[in-house]
């Protein structure tokens, strides 16, 4: 349904775009958060709609990035409360810029 939007670009965080066949539009497969950050805003000017597939998987990718730094995790591997705050800020900042 998202591909019916005006000039959409799908950020495929959950690797689910392959399920769309008939109406498939431009898609960027995202494996790491660094791939999102590297996108230059000038590359997005021809699109009117950014589709996030899915926000939950986008947050999972950010979480894995934060876990890469041992200062961000507790002994059991879970993020600290402060880092859940970082997670929200990183995602919210990206949404403002997108």
C-alpha positions in Angstrom: 0.0 0.0 0.0 2.9 2.4 0.7 4.0 2.2 -2.9 0.7 4.0 -3.9 2.0 7.2 -2.2 3.3 10.1 -4.3 6.8 9.3 -5.5 7.7 6.9 -2.7 11.1 5.5 -1.7 11.1 2.5 0.6 13.8 2.1 3.3 13.7 -1.6 3.6 14.9 -2.3 7.1 13.0 -5.6 7.5 14.0 -7.1 4.1 10.3 -7.5 3.1 10.2 -5.6 -0.1 10.8 -8.8 -2.1 7.1 -9.7 -1.3 5.9 -6.8 -3.5 5.9 -7.6 -7.1 3.3 -5.7 -9.1 3.6 -2.2 -7.7 7.2 -2.2 -6.5 9.0 1.2 -6.6 12.4 2.3 -5.6 13.8 0.6 -2.6 17.0 1.0 -0.5 17.9 -2.2 1.4 19.3 -1.2 4.9 21.5 -3.6 6.8 23.3 -1.1 9.1 22.4 2.3 10.4 25.6 3.7 8.8 23.9 3.1 5.4 21.1 5.5 6.4 23.5 8.1 7.7 25.5 8.0 4.5 22.5 8.9 2.3 22.9 12.4 1.0 19.7 14.5 1.1 20.4 15.4 -2.5 19.8 11.8 -3.4 16.2 12.0 -2.0 15.0 15.1 -3.8 13.1 13.2 -6.5 11.0 11.5 -3.9 8.0 13.0 -2.1 7.4 10.1 0.3 9.8 8.1 2.5 8.4 4.8 3.5 10.0 3.0 6.5 9.6 -0.8 6.4 9.4 -1.2 9.3 10.1 1.2 12.2 10.5 -1.7 14.6 13.3 -3.1 12.5 14.9 0.3 12.1 15.0 0.6 15.9 16.5 -2.9 16.0 19.3 -1.8 13.7 20.0 1.3 15.8 20.0 -1.0 18.9 22.6 -3.3 17.4 24.8 -0.2 16.6 24.6 0.9 20.2 25.4 -2.6 21.5 28.6 -2.4 19.5 30.0 -0.2 22.2 30.3 -2.1 25.5 29.7 1.1 27.4 26.1 1.0 26.2 25.1 -2.4 27.6 24.6 -4.0 30.9 26.2 -7.3 31.8 23.2 -9.2 30.4 23.6 -7.5 27.0 20.6 -5.2 27.4 20.9 -1.5 26.7 21.1 0.8 29.6 18.3 3.3 30.3 20.4 6.1 29.0 21.0 4.3 25.8 17.3 3.7 25.3 17.2 7.5 25.4 19.9 7.7 22.8 18.0 5.2 20.6 15.0 7.4 20.7 17.0 10.6 19.9 18.8 9.0 17.0 15.6 7.8 15.4 13.7 11.1 16.1 16.5 13.2 14.7 16.6 11.1 11.6 12.8 11.4 11.1 13.1 15.2 11.4 15.8 15.2 8.7 14.2 12.7 6.3 
